[in-house]
């Protein structure tokens, strides 16, 4: 049995920008707010953090600042994936030197390797790190996913702690849990599937939604941990419309727009991501108003 890196809610935290530069004061404030709201881990430099647009220097500095600001209060998980195995390993070593608690490694994208290639990719990295790995399967972005058979093999590696699952395939997840058992911890990678996956044994969620309602995501995961799935399902159901709106355009465009509307001032996304479409902004504002996350003066 492998102890999970964290249990509960980990925010896939946005990277705040001001005039195109990382705003570390705002980043510190967001981290403090997350921790005060019960968030169990900060996942930094992931998709939601726009890691693909960060320079090498920015990547290292953002990780360093995150570890510094968190100051041991919760776990820090670093996005360290690449479609170049050697580059991914280099990112992992940089993150380890900074002192993170976990490494989030997405399946290679664009070049689309085979399942044996995926096994080799993760094994090569896992053999050369000292920090536990969370594999990340998100076929909507990478064009491929880890098979049950590949996960069973990889789950035997002592440095592979678990899987962030964003496959939207509950049948495959049932098979993964049946085949891997306690050798592989599971975290939901989709906010709208958290209760379903935790009811099957997942340890929590790496959440986009938590950027704007960290207390709600904490309450949902705590209800699941305590076996109160009725309460958790109600929280999930109440958030359905909001979660849907947060993914109406490419993540993190909507969540950063929502945070800006709420006065959290995280700035725009970096190119090539672009401003949210006006009709989607109107819908998002209506939902935020309905949820009590903004006052009417914020405008509709």
C-alpha positions as CSV (number, residue, x, y, z in Angstrom):
1,X,0.0,0.0,0.0
2,X,1.3,3.4,-0.9
3,X,0.6,6.4,1.3
4,X,-1.0,9.1,-1.0
5,X,0.9,12.4,-1.4
6,X,-2.3,14.2,-0.2
7,X,-5.9,13.4,0.6
8,X,-8.7,15.8,-0.2
9,X,-8.5,18.9,-2.4
10,X,-5.5,20.2,-4.3
11,X,-5.9,23.4,-6.2
12,X,-4.5,23.5,-9.7
13,X,-3.5,27.0,-9.0
14,X,-3.5,29.8,-11.6
15,X,-0.4,31.9,-12.3
16,X,-1.4,35.6,-11.8
17,X,0.1,38.0,-14.2
18,X,0.4,41.8,-14.2
19,X,1.5,43.5,-17.4
20,X,2.7,40.1,-18.6
21,X,4.9,39.4,-15.6
22,X,4.2,37.0,-12.7
23,X,2.6,38.8,-9.8
24,X,4.2,37.1,-6.8
25,X,2.4,39.3,-4.2
26,X,-0.9,38.1,-5.6
27,X,0.4,34.5,-5.9
28,X,1.3,34.6,-2.1
29,X,-2.2,35.9,-1.3
30,X,-3.9,33.2,-3.3
31,X,-1.8,30.5,-1.6
32,X,-2.7,31.9,1.9
33,X,-6.4,31.9,0.9
34,X,-6.2,28.4,-0.3
35,X,-4.6,27.1,2.9
36,X,-7.0,29.0,5.1
37,X,-9.9,27.4,3.1
38,X,-8.7,23.8,3.9
39,X,-6.9,23.0,0.7
40,X,-4.6,20.0,1.2
41,X,-2.0,20.7,-1.5
42,X,-1.0,23.3,-4.1
43,X,-0.4,22.0,-7.6
44,X,1.7,24.6,-9.3
45,X,3.0,24.9,-12.9
46,X,0.3,22.7,-14.3
47,X,-2.1,23.3,-17.2
48,X,-4.2,25.8,-15.2
49,X,-1.0,27.5,-14.2
50,X,-0.1,28.0,-17.9
51,X,3.2,26.2,-17.5
52,X,3.6,25.8,-21.3
53,X,4.1,29.6,-21.6
54,X,6.6,30.0,-18.7
55,X,10.3,30.4,-19.5
56,X,12.7,28.1,-17.8
57,X,13.7,30.9,-15.4
58,X,10.0,31.6,-14.6
59,X,9.3,28.0,-14.0
60,X,12.0,27.6,-11.4
61,X,11.2,30.9,-9.7
62,X,7.5,30.1,-9.5
63,X,8.2,26.7,-8.0
64,X,10.7,28.3,-5.5
65,X,8.2,31.0,-4.5
66,X,5.4,28.4,-4.1
67,X,7.5,26.3,-1.8
68,X,8.6,29.4,0.1
69,X,5.1,30.8,0.5
70,X,3.6,27.5,1.5
71,X,6.3,27.1,4.1
72,X,5.5,23.4,4.9
73,X,1.8,24.1,5.7
74,X,0.5,21.8,2.9
75,X,2.0,19.7,0.2
76,X,3.4,21.2,-3.0
77,X,3.1,19.3,-6.3
78,X,5.0,20.5,-9.3
79,X,3.9,20.0,-12.9
80,X,6.9,18.5,-14.6
81,X,5.6,16.9,-17.8
82,X,6.9,17.1,-21.3
83,X,6.7,15.2,-24.6
84,X,10.5,15.0,-24.3
85,X,11.4,12.4,-21.7
86,X,14.8,13.9,-21.0
87,X,13.3,17.4,-20.6
88,X,10.7,16.0,-18.3
89,X,13.4,14.4,-16.2
90,X,15.3,17.7,-16.1
91,X,12.1,19.5,-14.9
92,X,11.7,16.8,-12.2
93,X,15.3,17.3,-11.0
94,X,14.8,21.1,-10.8
95,X,11.6,20.7,-8.9
96,X,13.2,18.2,-6.5
97,X,16.1,20.5,-5.8
98,X,13.6,23.3,-4.9
99,X,11.9,20.9,-2.4
100,X,8.5,19.9,-3.8
101,X,6.5,17.0,-2.3
102,X,5.3,15.5,-5.6
103,X,5.8,15.5,-9.3
104,X,2.8,15.7,-11.7
105,X,3.8,14.2,-15.1
106,X,1.4,14.4,-18.0
107,X,1.4,11.7,-20.7
108,X,3.6,12.9,-23.6
109,X,1.6,14.9,-26.2
110,X,1.9,15.6,-29.9
111,X,4.3,12.8,-30.7
112,X,1.8,10.3,-29.2
113,X,3.9,7.3,-28.2
114,X,2.6,3.7,-27.8
115,X,1.6,2.1,-24.5
116,X,5.0,0.4,-24.2
117,X,6.4,3.9,-24.9
118,X,4.4,5.3,-22.0
119,X,5.6,2.6,-19.7
120,X,9.2,3.2,-20.7
121,X,8.7,7.0,-20.4
122,X,7.4,6.9,-16.8
123,X,9.7,4.1,-15.7
124,X,12.8,5.9,-17.1
125,X,11.9,9.0,-15.0
126,X,10.8,7.1,-11.9
127,X,14.1,5.2,-11.8
128,X,15.9,8.6,-11.6
129,X,13.9,10.6,-9.1
130,X,13.5,10.5,-5.3
131,X,10.2,12.3,-5.2
132,X,6.9,10.5,-5.7
133,X,5.2,10.8,-9.1
134,X,1.5,11.4,-10.0
135,X,0.9,10.4,-13.6
136,X,-1.6,12.5,-15.4
137,X,-3.9,11.1,-18.1
138,X,-5.9,13.8,-20.0
139,X,-6.6,12.6,-23.5
140,X,-8.6,15.7,-24.4
141,X,-5.3,17.6,-24.4
142,X,-2.7,14.9,-25.3
143,X,-4.6,12.7,-27.7
144,X,-3.9,9.5,-25.7
145,X,-4.4,7.9,-22.3
146,X,-2.8,5.2,-20.2
147,X,-4.3,1.8,-20.6
148,X,-5.3,-0.3,-17.6
149,X,-2.6,-2.8,-18.5
150,X,0.1,0.0,-18.6
151,X,-1.2,1.4,-15.3
152,X,-1.0,-2.1,-13.7
153,X,2.7,-2.4,-14.7
154,X,3.6,1.2,-13.7
155,X,1.8,0.9,-10.3
156,X,4.4,-1.6,-9.3
157,X,7.1,1.1,-9.3
158,X,7.8,2.4,-5.8
159,X,8.2,6.0,-7.0
160,X,4.9,6.1,-8.9
161,X,2.4,7.1,-6.3
162,X,-0.7,7.6,-8.3
163,X,-2.8,8.9,-11.2
164,X,-4.6,12.1,-11.9
165,X,-7.5,10.8,-14.0
166,X,-9.2,13.1,-16.5
167,X,-10.3,10.4,-18.9
168,X,-14.0,10.9,-18.3
169,X,-14.3,7.1,-18.5
170,X,-15.7,5.6,-15.3
171,X,-15.7,2.1,-16.7
172,X,-11.9,2.3,-17.3
173,X,-11.5,3.7,-13.8
174,X,-13.3,0.8,-12.3
175,X,-11.0,-1.5,-14.2
176,X,-7.9,0.4,-13.1
177,X,-8.9,0.3,-9.4
178,X,-9.7,-3.5,-9.7
179,X,-6.3,-4.2,-11.4
180,X,-4.0,-1.8,-9.4
181,X,-5.7,-1.8,-6.0
182,X,-3.6,-0.1,-3.3
183,X,-0.6,0.1,-5.5
184,X,-2.0,3.2,-7.2
185,X,-3.7,6.2,-5.6
186,X,-6.3,7.9,-7.8
187,X,-7.2,11.6,-7.9
188,X,-10.0,13.0,-10.0
189,X,-8.8,15.4,-12.7
190,X,-12.3,16.5,-13.6
191,X,-14.3,18.6,-11.0
192,X,-17.6,17.2,-12.1
193,X,-16.5,13.6,-11.5
194,X,-15.0,14.0,-8.0
195,X,-17.8,12.3,-6.0
196,X,-18.1,9.5,-8.4
197,X,-14.3,8.7,-8.3
198,X,-14.0,9.2,-4.6
199,X,-17.0,6.8,-4.0
200,X,-14.8,4.2,-5.8
201,X,-11.8,4.9,-3.7
202,X,-10.1,8.0,-5.2
203,X,-8.2,10.1,-2.6
204,X,-9.5,13.5,-3.8
205,X,-9.2,15.9,-6.6
206,X,-6.7,18.2,-8.3
207,X,-9.2,21.0,-9.0
208,X,-9.7,24.0,-11.2
209,X,-13.0,24.9,-9.4
210,X,-11.0,25.3,-6.1
211,X,-9.4,28.5,-7.5
212,X,-12.7,30.3,-6.9
213,X,-14.5,28.2,-4.2
214,X,-11.7,26.4,-2.3
215,X,-14.0,26.0,0.8
216,X,-16.6,24.2,-1.3
217,X,-14.1,21.7,-2.8
218,X,-12.7,21.1,0.7
219,X,-16.2,20.4,2.0
220,X,-17.0,18.1,-0.8
221,X,-13.9,16.0,-0.4
222,X,-14.2,15.9,3.4
223,X,-17.8,14.6,3.0
224,X,-16.5,11.8,0.8
225,X,-13.7,11.0,3.2
226,X,-16.3,10.8,6.0
227,X,-18.6,8.6,3.9
228,X,-21.3,11.2,3.6
229,X,-21.9,10.9,-0.1
230,X,-25.3,12.4,0.1
231,X,-23.8,15.7,1.3
232,X,-21.0,15.4,-1.3
233,X,-23.4,14.7,-4.1
234,X,-25.5,17.8,-3.1
235,X,-22.4,20.0,-3.2
236,X,-21.4,18.5,-6.6
237,X,-24.9,19.0,-7.9
238,X,-25.1,22.6,-6.7
239,X,-21.8,23.4,-8.5
240,X,-22.7,21.8,-11.8
241,X,-23.6,25.0,-13.6
242,X,-20.6,26.8,-12.4
243,X,-18.2,24.0,-13.2
244,X,-19.7,23.7,-16.7
245,X,-19.1,27.4,-17.2
246,X,-15.5,27.1,-16.0
247,X,-14.8,24.8,-19.0
248,X,-16.9,26.5,-21.7
249,X,-13.6,27.6,-23.2
250,X,-10.1,26.3,-23.0
251,X,-8.9,26.1,-19.4
252,X,-7.7,28.4,-17.7
253,X,-9.5,31.2,-19.8
254,X,-12.8,30.9,-17.9
255,X,-11.4,30.4,-14.4
256,X,-9.1,33.4,-14.7
257,X,-12.0,35.5,-16.1
258,X,-14.1,34.4,-13.1
259,X,-11.4,35.3,-10.7
260,X,-11.0,38.7,-12.2
261,X,-14.7,39.4,-12.1
262,X,-14.6,38.4,-8.4
263,X,-11.9,41.0,-7.8
264,X,-9.0,38.5,-7.4
265,X,-7.0,40.3,-10.1
266,X,-5.1,37.4,-11.6
267,X,-4.6,39.1,-15.0
268,X,-5.0,37.8,-18.5
269,X,-3.9,34.5,-19.9
270,X,-0.7,34.5,-22.0
271,X,-0.9,34.1,-25.7
272,X,-1.9,32.1,-27.6
273,X,-4.8,31.9,-25.2
274,X,-7.2,34.7,-25.8
275,X,-9.9,36.7,-24.1
276,X,-13.1,35.0,-23.3
277,X,-16.0,35.4,-25.8
278,X,-18.4,38.2,-24.7
279,X,-21.5,35.9,-24.6
280,X,-19.6,33.5,-22.4
281,X,-18.6,36.3,-20.1
282,X,-22.2,37.4,-19.7
283,X,-23.2,33.8,-18.8
284,X,-20.3,33.5,-16.4
285,X,-21.3,36.7,-14.6
286,X,-24.9,35.5,-14.3
287,X,-23.8,32.3,-12.7
288,X,-21.3,34.0,-10.3
289,X,-24.1,36.4,-9.3
290,X,-26.5,33.5,-8.7
291,X,-23.9,31.7,-6.6
292,X,-23.3,34.9,-4.5
293,X,-19.7,35.1,-5.6
294,X,-20.2,38.6,-6.9
295,X,-22.5,41.5,-6.2
296,X,-24.7,43.0,-8.8
297,X,-22.5,46.1,-9.1
298,X,-19.9,43.9,-10.7
299,X,-22.2,44.1,-13.8
300,X,-24.1,41.8,-16.0
